[in-house]
Amino acid sequence: MIQLDQFVRLVCAAIPNFQAAAPDSQQTGCILHDSSIPLMIVAGPGSGKTTVLVLRALRLVFVDGLIPEQIMLTTFTNKAADELRSRLIEWGLLLKDYLTSRPPQPALPAFQTWLDEIDINRFLTGTLDSICEEALRTNRHPAEPAPVLVEGFVGNGILMRRALFPNQLHNDPQLQQYLASFTLDGTPPQNFGQITTICRTIFDRFVYDIVDLASFQAVGNHQQPRQRLVATVNSYRQFMSQGNRLDFALLEEMFLDRLRRGRLQRFTEGLRALLIDEYQDTNPLQEAIYFALIDQTNVSLTIVGDDDQSLYRFRGATVELFRDIHQRFVTCLPLQRPPQSVYLLNNYRSSPEIVNFVNEFVRYDAAFQQARVQPPKPRIVAQKRSNGAPVLGLFRDDVDTLADDLTEFLMDVFRGNGRPIVTGGQQITIIREQGGDFGDSVLLAHTVNEYAFRFGNNPPRERLPKLLRDRLHHRGIGVFNPRGRSLRDIPVVQRLLGLILECIDPGAQQEAALRLRMEAQRYFADWRNEARTFIAANPQPNQPHSLNDFVIAWQHRAPQAIPNWPSEWPLLELSFKLLSWLPSLQDDPEGQVYLEAVSRGIAQAATFSSYRSSILYGQQPHDVNSVRNAIRDILEPIAESSIDVDEEIMPYVPTSYFPIMTIHQAKGLEFPLVIVDVASDYRTNNARNRFRRFPDSASATQNMEDELASHCQIGPLRCARPALDRSFDDLIRLYYVAYSRPESVLLLVGVNQCLRYGTTIRHVATGWQRNGSWAWRVGVNGRPPALTNSIPLTLI
């Protein structure tokens, strides 16, 4: 081992990343903090928290003498876990190689032996879910079957077939009225897909919040719907347990149960250090797991987070756990020393102009300060030199003009000579960095839907992401926004799904026999029409067989290139054969994401569908039933939007594509140029969109928290602030994350109506406080100006 005071010097000598810029004093303090005292790191944006976590873990190995398999690091997403593991291995090997060639003097023989025994690949890293799954698989009795983890689509399929339908939840007006509190607009669910989504959220919250179900169903104004929900969740649990199946919530619950009953001793007995990333997005069940691990193992503990960047309350995350961690430690772990708090405030990501804007934004609303870590958090401090670029604003009278001018701005920056900006009497030019392209920028928004909600028979309105896509496409620039439209609405996906329907069920006879819900019927008709139009166009290749020949052969089960039609044809194989006529599903980044979603739906349905996602032949009555099962278990869920895309499957999107993301998706990412859509939708003070900008009632998430509060231990802590205040808090955090993503340039975009001096369109993102005051407006005597007079933006 090496001495503690030598570690940072060793890091700087061995790892090229730190030879030009060593860890700063704040980072060094965290890395070298006494490993016997729990450490809470409040890490501001761009402050190098991942660097600190990795170097602290390596310090535990090279200074404290732990072996990597004794050190557990958890984070929130698979992508973040991959980044942690990558850095641990890269930097750990560099340190090990450096010490091998330059051992401390005098070098004892045991030093090299110790060094040789360190296996850097064996750190226990991942999301908590992945670590729990692996622990349950490997730490079980010999005769005990391994748990089967089912993901979202499969879990929802089981929920529908084995719980919601048998308990008649699809046909219960009282229940639907009860669920109205948990929809976006406060109206009852419009279809069975929405009922399933809300019930899934409630059932997950039962587990994550550790809800007392006996108490939940015994009291309240909606006792009958509550009892129906409890009966349904019991049906779901019973079916899942029969096959040893677990969804993510049940997985964590089982892990905690076995941990408390002493059944994971092989897992815990070697644990010596626990480092937890993104603690602000931890839920009560996960905290209970962490506390149980701490209590049983007396590990060296490090937690990292930032309450201002908590985004996942809708998934059960409870930012108050991080904010009040000291009190919770004293209460729940009285024999443990409480954590010491350290701030990481130096921002290495953004220009001083952006950092100053972010600091001011997070302090606009006085009521929000009470929701933050106490005592009051210091300001973050910019460490980059100024590039001269102010925070910009591009606002126009209508969204079409906004899309036109934003396109011109992007073309100037990435395909032209840059965009000149006059600021402080000086002219600067916003231009791409050397070798940069559209992928060095991003449009962030609360939602990236390309169409607004449809009202009545009117066609849906095109939103900024769609308008921008069309204009950039016209200029030869691709857009990567796979979440911009529902999978069921994307033309190339409609062609694929329609072709599948035409192949397996010509004439829609089996479809009609199933008596599908109206929504599925409408989409199936659209898909078939899209497929028939595509077939009529005779797409390439048409030799040796055209697409029409292929479909007819399938409809008649007449072999083309094989002697006999197989007795079982996997639907996944049919999909891949159809790709010959749909090359964009293989060649285009968005197409690959769409194809993965469809393929995942087919593959996962095989785990619970009776015919395992295959179409049978020559085995009546199974031939017909296999077609019906494929329609019911695979295609109908897509028609009801039960399958989501997963853009994280793309390890690399060409930098020539312009990305559009939700702010949630951008968490943990950074870009040279960030465009935040704060107001392209808001031309009037429409009550339907206030929840996204300046809520006048609590959101569905807060309503659910209040509904469960009196039936779980976490309830009083969450509800110490009223539901409406929590709704405002979450919006402030959302835009704080958005505004802290850029490195060089931040551009806010929207329509002018939101910046009028006398506007009634209030928006947290533009500096409005919940008390009705506006930080961007200063009172004037006489006639007010057209636009508000204290905008901290340079308008272009």
C-alpha positions in Angstrom: 0.0 0.0 0.0 1.0 3.6 -0.4 0.7 6.5 2.0 -2.5 8.7 2.0 -0.5 11.9 1.3 1.1 10.3 -1.7 -2.1 9.3 -3.5 -3.0 12.5 -5.4 0.6 12.9 -6.5 0.5 9.3 -7.7 -2.7 10.0 -9.6 -1.2 13.0 -11.3 1.9 11.1 -12.3 0.2 8.0 -13.6 -3.0 9.2 -15.3 -2.6 11.5 -18.3 -6.0 13.2 -17.6 -4.6 14.8 -14.4 -1.1 15.8 -15.6 -2.4 19.1 -17.0 -5.1 19.7 -14.3 -4.7 18.0 -11.0 -7.8 17.5 -8.7 -8.7 20.8 -7.0 -8.7 21.3 -3.3 -12.4 20.5 -3.0 -12.0 17.3 -5.0 -8.9 16.4 -3.1 -10.6 16.8 0.2 -13.3 14.4 -0.8 -10.9 11.9 -2.2 -8.7 11.9 0.9 -11.6 12.2 3.4 -11.3 9.8 6.4 -12.7 6.6 5.2 -14.1 5.7 8.6 -16.4 8.8 8.7 -19.4 8.7 6.3 -19.1 11.4 3.6 -22.0 13.3 1.9 -20.8 15.1 -1.2 -23.1 17.9 -2.5 -21.9 18.1 -6.0 -22.9 21.0 -8.2 -23.2 20.6 -12.0 -19.9 20.1 -13.8 -18.0 19.8 -10.6 -16.3 16.4 -11.4 -18.4 14.1 -9.1 -17.7 11.0 -11.2 -14.0 11.8 -11.1 -14.2 12.1 -7.3 -16.2 8.9 -6.9 -13.7 6.9 -9.1 -10.6 8.3 -7.4 -12.1 7.8 -3.9 -12.8 4.1 -4.8 -9.2 3.7 -6.1 -7.8 5.4 -3.0 -9.7 2.7 -0.9 -7.7 0.1 -2.8 -4.2 1.6 -3.1 -4.1 3.4 0.3 -6.6 1.6 2.6 -5.8 -1.9 1.2 -9.3 -3.0 0.3 -9.6 -5.3 -2.7 -11.9 -4.1 -5.6 -14.5 -6.8 -4.9 -15.1 -5.4 -1.5 -16.2 -2.0 -2.9 -19.7 -1.4 -4.2 -20.5 1.6 -6.4 -24.1 2.3 -7.5 -25.5 4.9 -9.8 -28.9 5.7 -11.4 -28.6 4.6 -15.1 -26.9 1.9 -17.0 -25.0 4.5 -19.0 -23.6 6.1 -15.9 -22.7 2.7 -14.5 -20.8 1.9 -17.7 -18.9 5.2 -17.4 -18.0 4.5 -13.8 -16.7 1.0 -14.6 -14.8 2.3 -17.7 -13.0 4.9 -15.6 -12.3 2.5 -12.7 -10.6 0.0 -15.0 -8.7 2.6 -17.1 -7.4 4.6 -14.2 -6.9 1.7 -11.9 -4.7 -0.1 -14.5 -2.7 3.0 -15.1 -2.1 3.4 -11.3 -1.2 -0.3 -11.0 1.2 -0.2 -14.0 2.8 3.0 -12.7 3.4 1.4 -9.2 4.8 -1.7 -10.9 7.5 0.2 -12.8 8.1 2.8 -10.0 7.4 1.2 -6.6 7.8 3.3 -3.5 11.3 3.1 -2.0 12.4 1.1 -0.2 10.3 -1.5 -2.0 9.6 -4.5 0.1 9.0 -7.9 -1.7 5.5 -8.0 -0.3 4.6 -4.8 -2.2 4.8 -6.4 -5.6 2.9 -9.4 -4.4 0.1 -7.2 -3.1 0.0 -5.3 -6.3 -0.2 -8.4 -8.4 -3.2 -9.6 -6.5 -5.3 -6.6 -7.2 -7.9 -7.3 -10.0 -9.1 -4.0 -11.1 -11.9 -5.6 -13.1 -13.7 -6.8 -9.9 -15.3 -3.6 -8.5 -19.0 -4.2 -7.9 -20.6 -1.5 -10.0 -24.0 -1.0 -11.6 -27.4 0.3 -10.9 -28.9 -0.9 -7.7 -31.3 -3.1 -9.7 -28.5 -4.8 -11.5 -26.6 -5.5 -8.4 -29.7 -6.8 -6.6 -30.5 -9.1 -9.5 -26.9 -10.6 -9.6 -26.9 -11.0 -5.8 -30.2 -12.9 -5.7 -29.0 -15.1 -8.6 -25.8 -16.1 -7.0 -26.8 -16.1 -3.3 -29.6 -18.7 -3.1 -30.2 -22.2 -1.8 -29.1 -25.0 -4.2 -32.7 -26.1 -4.9 -34.1 -22.6 -5.2 -34.8 -21.4 -8.7 -33.1 -18.3 -10.0 -35.5 -15.2 -10.1 -36.7 -14.3 -13.6 -36.6 -10.5 -14.1 -39.4 -9.2 -16.4 -39.0 -5.8 -17.9 -41.7 -3.1 -18.5 -43.6 -4.5 -21.5 -43.7 -8.0 -20.2 -44.6 -6.9 -16.7 -47.4 -4.8 -18.1 -48.6 -7.6 -20.2 -48.8 -9.9 -17.1 -50.5 -7.0 -15.2 -53.2 -6.7 -17.9 -53.9 -10.4 -18.5 -53.4 -11.8 -15.0 -54.6 -8.9 -12.8 -56.5 -6.0 -14.4 -58.8 -8.1 -16.6 -59.6 -10.7 -13.9 -60.5 -8.0 -11.4 -62.5 -6.0 -14.0 -60.5 -2.9 -13.6 -61.0 -2.0 -17.3 -64.8 -1.8 -16.7 -65.1 0.1 -13.4 -66.4 3.7 -13.6 -65.7 4.4 -9.9 -62.1 3.3 -10.3 -61.6 5.4 -13.5 -62.9 8.5 -11.7 -60.5 7.8 -8.8 -57.6 7.5 -11.2 -58.4 10.9 -12.7 -56.3 12.5 -9.9 -53.3 10.8 -11.4 -53.6 11.8 -15.1 -51.9 14.9 -16.6 -55.1 16.8 -17.1 -57.2 15.5 -14.2 -59.7 13.7 -16.4 -60.4 9.9 -16.2 -58.1 7.7 -18.3 -59.1 7.7 -22.0 -58.3 4.1 -22.8 -57.1 0.8 -21.2 -53.5 1.7 -22.0 -53.7 4.7 -19.7 -55.4 2.7 -17.0 -52.6 0.1 -17.2 -49.9 2.9 -17.0 -51.5 4.5 -14.0 -52.1 1.2 -12.2 -48.5 0.2 -12.9 -47.3 3.5 -11.3 -49.5 3.0 -8.3 -48.4 -0.6 -7.8 -44.7 0.3 -8.1 -45.3 3.1 -5.5 -46.9 0.6 -3.2 -43.5 -1.2 -3.2 -41.1 1.7 -3.4 -42.8 3.7 -0.7 -43.3 0.6 1.5 -47.0 1.3 1.8 -49.2 -0.4 4.4 -51.9 -1.8 2.1 -54.2 -2.7 4.9 -54.3 0.9 6.0 -54.6 2.1 2.4 -57.7 0.2 1.6 -59.4 0.7 5.0 -59.8 4.5 5.0 -60.5 7.4 2.7 -63.2 8.7 0.5 -62.5 6.2 -2.3 -62.6 3.0 -0.3 -64.1 0.8 -3.0 -61.6 1.7 -5.7 -58.7 1.3 -3.2 -59.9 -2.1 -2.3 -60.1 -3.0 -6.0 -56.5 -1.8 -6.5 -55.3 -3.9 -3.5 -57.1 -7.0 -4.7 -55.6 -6.5 -8.1 -52.0 -6.0 -6.9 -52.4 -9.1 -4.8 -53.4 -11.1 -8.0 -50.4 -9.7 -9.8 -48.1 -10.6 -7.0 -49.5 -14.1 -6.7 -49.0 -14.8 -10.4 -45.5 -13.3 -10.4 -44.5 -15.4 -7.4 -45.8 -18.7 -9.0 -43.2 -18.4 -11.7 -40.5 -16.8 -9.5 -40.9 -13.7 -11.6 -39.8 -10.2 -10.4 -40.3 -6.8 -11.8 -37.8 -4.1 -10.8 -39.8 -3.0 -7.7 -40.4 -6.6 -6.5 -36.7 -7.3 -7.2 -35.6 -4.6 -4.7 -38.2 -5.7 -2.2 -37.0 -9.3 -2.3 -33.4 -8.2 -1.9 -34.3 -6.1 1.2 -36.3 -9.0 2.7 -33.5 -11.5 2.2 -30.9 -9.0 3.4 -32.9 -8.4 6.7 -33.4 -12.2 7.2 -29.7 -12.9 6.9 -29.9 -14.8 3.6 -27.4 -12.7 1.7 -24.4 -13.2 4.1 -22.1 -14.3 1.3 -22.9 -11.0 -0.4 -22.5 -8.8 2.7 -19.6 -10.5 4.5 -17.0 -9.2 2.1 -18.4 -5.7 1.7 -16.2 -3.0 3.1 -17.1 0.2 1.2 -20.3 1.6 -0.4 -20.3 4.6 -2.7 -23.7 5.8 -3.9 -24.1 8.2 -6.8 -27.2 10.3 -7.6 -28.6 9.9 -4.1 -31.1 12.7 -4.6 -33.0 10.3 -6.9 -33.2 7.5 -4.3 -36.6 6.1 -3.3 -37.5 4.9 0.3 -37.1 1.2 -0.6 -33.6 1.8 -2.0 -32.7 3.9 1.1 -33.9 1.0 3.3 -31.5 -1.3 1.4 -28.6 1.0 1.8 -29.3 1.5 5.5 -29.6 -2.3 6.0 -26.2 -2.8 4.3 -24.6 -0.1 6.4 -26.1 -1.5 9.6 -24.9 -5.1 8.8 -21.5 -4.3 7.4 -20.2 -1.1 8.9 -18.9 -0.1 5.5 -17.0 3.0 4.6 -19.8 5.2 3.1 -19.8 7.9 0.5 -22.9 9.4 -1.0 -23.0 11.9 -3.8 -25.8 14.0 -5.1 -27.4 17.4 -5.7 -30.9 18.1 -4.5 -31.1 20.8 -7.2 -30.8 18.2 -9.9 -33.4 15.7 -8.6 -35.6 14.9 -11.6 -37.3 11.5 -10.9 -39.9 12.1 -8.3 -42.5 10.6 -10.8 -40.6 7.3 -10.4 -40.7 7.5 -6.6 -37.5 9.3 -6.1 -37.6 11.3 -2.8 -35.2 14.3 -2.8 -36.0 14.9 0.8 -34.0 11.7 1.7 -30.8 13.4 0.5 -31.7 16.8 1.9 -32.4 15.4 5.4 -29.8 12.6 5.4 -28.2 13.7 8.6 -31.4 13.5 10.6 -32.4 10.2 9.0 -29.0 8.7 9.9 -29.4 9.6 13.5 -32.9 8.2 13.6 -32.4 5.0 11.5 -28.8 4.2 12.3 -28.2 5.5 15.9 -25.0 3.5 16.3 -23.4 4.9 13.2 -21.6 8.2 12.9 -23.6 10.7 10.8 -22.2 11.9 7.5 -20.0 14.9 7.2 -21.1 17.3 4.4 -18.7 18.6 1.8 -19.5 20.8 -1.2 -18.1 20.5 -4.7 -18.7 24.0 -6.1 -16.1 24.5 -8.8 -17.8 24.2 -12.2 -15.5 23.0 -15.0 -18.2 22.6 -17.6 -19.7 26.0 -18.4 -18.6 29.5 -19.2 -18.8 32.2 -16.4 -21.8 33.8 -18.2 -23.8 30.5 -18.1 -22.7 29.7 -14.5 -23.9 33.2 -13.4 -27.2 32.7 -15.1 -27.7 29.3 -13.5 -26.8 30.8 -10.0 -29.3 33.6 -10.4 -32.1 31.3 -11.8 -32.0 28.9 -8.8 -32.4 31.8 -6.4 -35.2 33.6 -8.1 -38.0 31.9 -6.1 -37.6 32.6 -2.4 -39.9 29.7 -1.5 -37.7 27.2 -3.2 -34.8 28.0 -0.9 -36.6 26.2 1.9 -36.6 23.0 -0.2 -32.9 22.9 -0.7 -30.0 21.5 1.4 -29.6 23.5 4.5 -27.7 25.7 5.5 -28.2 27.7 2.3 -26.1 26.3 -0.4 -23.2 28.4 -1.7 -23.1 29.5 -5.3 -21.3 27.4 -7.9 -18.0 28.9 -9.1 -17.0 29.0 -12.8 -13.5 27.7 -13.5 -13.5 28.1 -17.3 -12.4 31.3 -19.0 -15.1 33.4 -20.6 -15.6 33.0 -24.4 -17.4 36.3 -24.5 -20.8 34.7 -25.3 -23.7 35.9 -23.2 -26.7 33.8 -22.6 -28.9 34.2 -25.7 -32.6 34.4 -26.4 -34.4 33.8 -29.7 -38.1 34.7 -29.4 -40.5 35.3 -32.3 -44.2 36.1 -32.7 -45.1 32.6 -33.8 -43.6 29.1 -33.8 -43.2 28.9 -37.6 -41.0 32.0 -37.7 -39.2 30.7 -34.6 -38.4 27.4 -36.4 -37.2 29.3 -39.5 -34.9 31.5 -37.6 -33.6 28.8 -35.3 -32.8 26.7 -38.4 -30.9 29.7 -39.9 -28.9 30.1 -36.7 -27.9 26.4 -36.6 -26.9 26.5 -40.3 -24.8 29.6 -39.7 -23.0 28.0 -36.8 -22.4 24.5 -38.2 -22.4 25.0 -42.0 -21.6 28.7 -42.4 -19.2 31.3 -41.1 -20.9 31.5 -37.7 -23.5 33.9 -36.3 -22.2 37.3 -35.2 -23.6 38.6 -31.9 -23.2 42.1 -30.6 -22.8 42.2 -26.8 -21.6 45.0 -24.6 -20.6 47.0 -27.6 -18.4 44.2 -28.9 -19.1 41.7 -31.7 -18.4 38.1 -31.2 -19.2 35.1 -33.4 -21.0 32.0 -32.4 -19.3 29.2 -34.5 -18.7 25.5 -34.1 -15.6 24.4 -32.5 -12.8 22.8 -34.5 -14.2 19.6 -36.0 -17.6 20.1 -34.5 -21.0 19.4 -36.1 -24.7 19.4 -35.3 -24.2 16.6 -32.7 -22.3 19.2 -30.5 -25.6 20.9 -30.0 -29.0 19.8 -28.6 -32.6 21.1 -28.3 -33.9 20.4 -24.8 -37.6 20.6 -23.9 -40.1 19.5 -21.2 -41.5 17.3 -23.9 -40.1 16.4 -27.4 -43.5 15.3 -28.9 -43.6 16.5 -32.5 -47.4 16.9 -32.4 -49.6 18.5 -29.8 -52.5 16.6 -28.4 -55.4 16.3 -30.8 -58.7 18.0 -29.9 -61.9 16.8 -31.5 -61.6 16.1 -35.2 -58.9 18.7 -35.8 -55.5 17.5 -37.0 -52.8 17.7 -34.3 -50.7 20.9 -34.4 -47.1 20.5 -35.4 -44.8 21.5 -32.5 -41.3 23.0 -32.7 -39.5 19.6 -32.9 -41.5 18.7 -36.0 -41.1 22.0 -37.6 -37.3 22.0 -37.0 -37.1 18.4 -38.2 -38.7 19.4 -41.5 -36.6 22.5 -42.1 -33.3 20.7 -41.2 -34.3 17.8 -43.4 -34.8 20.2 -46.3 -31.2 21.4 -45.7 -29.9 17.8 -45.7 -29.5 17.6 -41.9 -30.8 14.5 -40.1 -32.5 14.8 -36.7 -32.3 12.3 -33.9 -35.5 12.4 -31.8 -36.8 8.9 -31.5 -39.2 9.9 -28.7 -40.8 12.6 -30.9 -43.7 10.4 -31.9 -45.3 7.3 -30.5 -44.0 4.1 -32.1 -47.5 3.4 -33.5 -47.5 6.7 -35.5 -44.1 6.5 -37.3 -44.7 5.7 -41.0 -41.9 3.2 -41.5 -43.0 1.4 -38.3 -46.6 1.4 -39.5 -45.4 -0.2 -42.8 -43.6 -2.9 -40.9 -46.5 -3.6 -38.6 -49.0 -3.4 -41.4 -47.0 -5.9 -43.4 -46.9 -8.3 -40.5 -50.7 -8.1 -40.1 -51.2 -8.6 -43.9 -48.9 -11.6 -43.8 -50.3 -13.4 -40.8 -53.9 -12.4 -41.0 -55.1 -11.6 -44.5 -58.6 -10.2 -44.6 -58.3 -9.3 -40.8 -60.5 -12.4 -39.9 -58.6 -13.2 -36.7 -58.4 -9.5 -35.8 -62.2 -9.2 -36.1 -62.7 -12.3 -34.0 -60.7 -10.8 -31.1 -63.0 -7.8 -30.8 -60.2 -5.5 -30.0 -60.7 -2.2 -28.3 -61.5 0.8 -30.6 -58.0 2.4 -30.4 -56.3 -0.8 -31.6 -58.9 -1.3 -34.4 -58.2 2.2 -35.7 -54.5 1.8 -35.7 -54.6 -1.7 -37.2 -56.6 -0.2 -40.1 -54.1 2.6 -40.5 -51.2 0.2 -40.5 -52.8 -2.1 -43.1 -53.5 0.9 -45.4 -49.9 2.1 -45.0 -48.7 -1.4 -45.9 -51.0 -1.8 -48.9 -49.9 1.5 -50.3 -46.3 0.5 -49.8 -46.8 -2.8 -51.5 -48.5 -1.1 -54.5 -45.5 1.1 -54.9 -43.4 -2.1 -55.7 -40.3 -1.1 -53.6 -36.9 -2.4 -54.3 -35.7 -5.2 -54.3 -38.3 -6.8 -56.6 -36.0 -9.6 -57.9 -36.2 -12.6 -57.6 -39.4 -11.9 -55.5 -41.2 -8.6 -55.0 -42.7 -7.5 -51.7 -46.2 -8.4 -53.1 -45.0 -11.9 -54.0 -43.6 -12.3 -50.5 -46.8 -11.2 -48.8 -49.0 -13.4 -51.0 -46.7 -16.4 -50.3 -47.1 -15.8 -46.6 -50.9 -15.3 -46.8 -51.2 -18.7 -48.6 -48.3 -20.3 -46.5 -46.7 -21.1 -49.9 -42.9 -21.6 -49.7 -40.7 -19.5 -52.1 -37.2 -20.6 -51.4 -37.8 -23.7 -49.2 -39.4 -27.0 -50.0 -42.1 -26.9 -47.3 -43.7 -24.3 -45.1 -42.3 -24.7 -41.6 -44.6 -25.9 -38.8 -43.5 -22.9 -36.7 -42.3 -19.6 -37.9 -41.0 -17.1 -35.3 -42.5 -13.6 -35.8 -39.1 -12.1 -35.2 -37.8 -13.9 -38.2 -40.7 -12.6 -40.3 -39.9 -9.1 -39.2 -36.3 -9.4 -40.2 -37.2 -10.7 -43.6 -39.4 -7.7 -44.2 -36.4 -5.4 -43.5 -35.2 -6.1 -47.0 -37.9 -3.6 -48.2 -37.4 -1.2 -45.2 -33.7 -0.3 -45.2 -34.2 2.8 -43.1 -34.9 0.6 -40.1 -31.4 -0.7 -40.4 -29.5 2.3 -41.8 -30.9 5.3 -40.0 -30.1 5.9 -36.3 -33.8 6.6 -35.4 -34.9 3.6 -37.5 -32.5 1.3 -35.5 -34.1 2.5 -32.3 -37.6 1.9 -33.7 -36.6 -1.6 -34.9 -35.1 -2.5 -31.5 -38.4 -1.5 -29.8 -40.5 -3.7 -32.1 -38.1 -6.5 -31.9 -37.9 -6.2 -28.1 -41.7 -6.3 -27.9 -41.8 -9.5 -30.0 -38.9 -11.1 -28.0 -40.3 -10.2 -24.6 -43.8 -11.4 -25.5 -42.3 -14.8 -26.1 -41.8 -15.0 -22.3 -45.5 -14.9 -21.5 -47.4 -15.5 -24.7 -48.8 -19.0 -25.2 -47.2 -19.6 -28.6 -43.9 -17.8 -27.8 -44.3 -15.2 -30.6 -44.4 -17.8 -33.3 -47.0 -18.5 -36.1 -47.9 -22.2 -36.3 -48.9 -24.1 -39.5 -50.6 -27.5 -39.9 -51.5 -27.8 -36.3 -55.2 -26.7 -36.2 -56.6 -25.2 -34.1 -53.2 -23.9 -32.9 -52.6 -22.1 -36.3 -55.5 -19.7 -35.7 -54.7 -19.3 -32.0 -51.1 -18.5 -32.7 -52.1 -15.7 -35.0 -54.6 -14.4 -32.4 -52.0 -14.5 -29.7 -49.5 -12.5 -31.8 -52.1 -9.9 -32.4 -53.3 -9.7 -28.8 -49.9 -10.0 -27.1 -47.6 -8.0 -29.5 -49.4 -5.8 -31.9 -52.2 -4.6 -29.7 -49.9 -3.3 -27.0 -48.0 -1.3 -29.7 -51.3 0.1 -31.0 -52.1 1.2 -27.4 -48.6 2.8 -26.8 -47.5 0.2 -24.3 -44.0 -0.2 -25.7 -41.5 2.6 -25.4 -38.4 3.2 -27.5 -35.0 3.0 -25.8 -32.6 5.5 -27.4 -29.8 4.4 -25.1 -29.2 1.4 -27.2 -27.4 3.7 -29.6 -23.8 3.9 -28.4 -23.0 6.4 -31.1 -25.2 8.7 -33.2 -23.4 10.4 -36.1 -22.4 13.9 -35.2 -24.0 15.1 -38.4 -27.4 14.5 -36.7 -29.1 17.2 -34.6 -30.3 15.7 -31.3 -33.6 16.6 -29.6 -34.0 15.4 -26.0 -36.2 15.8 -23.0 -34.5 17.5 -20.1 -34.7 14.2 -18.2 -32.8 12.4 -21.0 -30.1 15.1 -20.9 -29.3 14.5 -17.2 -25.6 13.8 -16.8 -24.8 15.0 -20.4 -23.1 18.1 -21.7 -22.9 19.9 -25.1 -21.0 22.9 -26.4 -24.3 24.5 -27.5 -27.6 23.9 -25.7 -30.9 25.3 -26.9 -33.7 25.1 -24.3 -37.3 25.4 -25.6 -38.9 27.3 -22.8 -41.9 28.8 -24.5 -42.6 27.7 -28.1 -46.0 26.3 -27.1 -47.3 29.2 -25.0 -49.1 31.9 -27.0 -51.9 32.1 -24.5 -52.4 31.5 -20.8 -54.1 28.2 -21.5 -55.1 26.2 -18.4 -54.2 22.9 -20.2 -50.5 23.7 -20.2 -50.0 25.4 -16.9 -48.8 22.2 -15.2 -45.7 22.5 -17.5 -44.8 26.1 -16.6 -46.7 27.6 -13.7 -49.1 25.1 -12.1 -52.3 26.2 -10.4 -52.9 22.8 -8.9 -50.7 19.9 -7.8 -49.4 17.5 -10.4 -50.4 13.9 -10.7 -47.1 12.9 -9.1 -47.7 15.1 -6.0 -51.4 13.9 -5.8 -50.2 10.3 -5.7 -47.7 11.2 -2.9 -50.4 12.8 -0.9 -52.8 9.9 -1.5 -50.2 7.5 0.0 -48.7 9.8 2.6 -50.7 8.6 5.6 -50.0 4.9 4.8 -46.2 5.0 4.7 -43.3 6.2 6.9 -42.0 8.6 4.2 -45.3 10.4 3.9 -44.8 13.1 6.6 -41.3 14.0 5.3 -42.5 14.4 1.7 -45.7 16.3 2.7 -43.9 18.8 5.0 -44.2 21.0 1.9 -47.7 21.3 0.3 -48.2 19.4 -3.0 -48.4 22.6 -5.1 -45.1 23.8 -3.7 -43.5 20.5 -4.5 -44.8 20.9 -8.1 -43.1 24.3 -8.4 -39.9 22.9 -6.8 -39.7 20.1 -9.4 -40.1 22.5 -12.3 -37.3 24.7 -10.9 -35.1 21.7 -10.7 -36.0 20.6 -14.2 -34.9 23.9 -15.8 -31.8 24.1 -13.5 -30.7 20.9 -15.0 -31.4 22.2 -18.5 -29.6 25.5 -18.0 -26.5 23.8 -16.6 -25.9 21.4 -19.5 -24.0 23.7 -21.9 -20.2 24.2 -22.1 -20.0 27.3 -24.3 -23.4 28.7 -25.4 -26.9 28.6 -23.8 -29.8 29.7 -26.0 -33.4 30.0 -24.8 -36.1 29.9 -27.4 -39.9 30.6 -27.5 -42.6 33.0 -28.6 -42.6 36.7 -27.8 -46.0 36.5 -26.0 -44.1 35.1 -23.0 -41.8 38.1 -22.8 -44.4 40.8 -23.2 -44.1 43.3 -20.3 -47.8 42.8 -19.4 -47.9 39.0 -20.2 -50.2 36.7 -18.3 -48.2 33.7 -19.4 -46.2 32.9 -16.3 -43.4 30.4 -16.5 -40.9 29.2 -13.9 -38.3 28.9 -16.7 -38.5 32.6 -17.4 -38.0 33.8 -13.9 -41.5 33.8 -12.5 -41.9 33.1 -8.8 -44.8 31.3 -7.3 -45.9 34.4 -5.5 -46.7 36.1 -8.8 -43.6 38.3 -9.0 -41.4 38.3 -12.1 -37.6 38.6 -11.7 -37.3 39.7 -15.4 -39.6 42.7 -15.0 -39.0 46.0 -13.2 -41.8 48.5 -12.6 -41.8 51.7 -14.7 -43.5 55.0 -14.5 -45.7 55.8 -17.5 -46.2 53.7 -20.6 -44.5 50.2 -20.2 -42.3 48.8 -22.9 -43.4 46.1 -25.3 -41.0 43.5 -23.9 -40.2 43.0 -20.3 -37.3 45.2 -19.3 -34.9 43.1 -17.2 -34.3 40.1 -19.4 -30.9 38.5 -18.5 -30.6 37.4 -22.2 -29.1 38.9 -25.3 -32.0 38.7 -27.8 -31.0 37.7 -31.3 
